[in-house]
Amino acid sequence: MALTRDFKETVLARVQADPKFRDALLEEGIQTLLAGDVDSGKAILRDYIKATVGFEQLGAETGSSPKSLIRMFGPTGNPQARNLFSVISHLQRHAGLTLHVTAQPQ
């Protein structure tokens, strides 16, 4: 199901106005990737990037082409682990966060 423009605009406005929501969105995107739902995780991170740093600035700061980053986080993108973790590392620094992975029994 495609997201409507109104929903994306709502997320953008909320990310810009609510730092806790912004941080939670980044955390959710990474947790979703780690849980194995790569497509949803990429979509969440794509929305996060659009609402915060933007693909142009992210590309300049990571040394990657903005077009490559857009493709990487697109529906058919298949990012290499090195590139994905480089972006995640940068997003954490940009947000002033350090996210940690903890093991929990199932």
Number of C-alpha atoms within 10 A of each C-alpha: 3 4 7 8 9 9 10 14 12 10 18 18 12 15 20 12 11 11 12 10 14 20 16 13 18 24 19 16 23 21 16 19 16 12 10 10 13 19 16 17 21 23 16 20 23 20 19 21 22 15 19 17 16 15 20 16 15 21 18 11 12 15 9 16 15 17 11 14 22 18 14 18 23 15 13 9 15 14 16 10 9 8 14 16 12 12 20 16 15 16 20 15 11 12 14 10 13 10 13 6 8 5 5 5 3 3
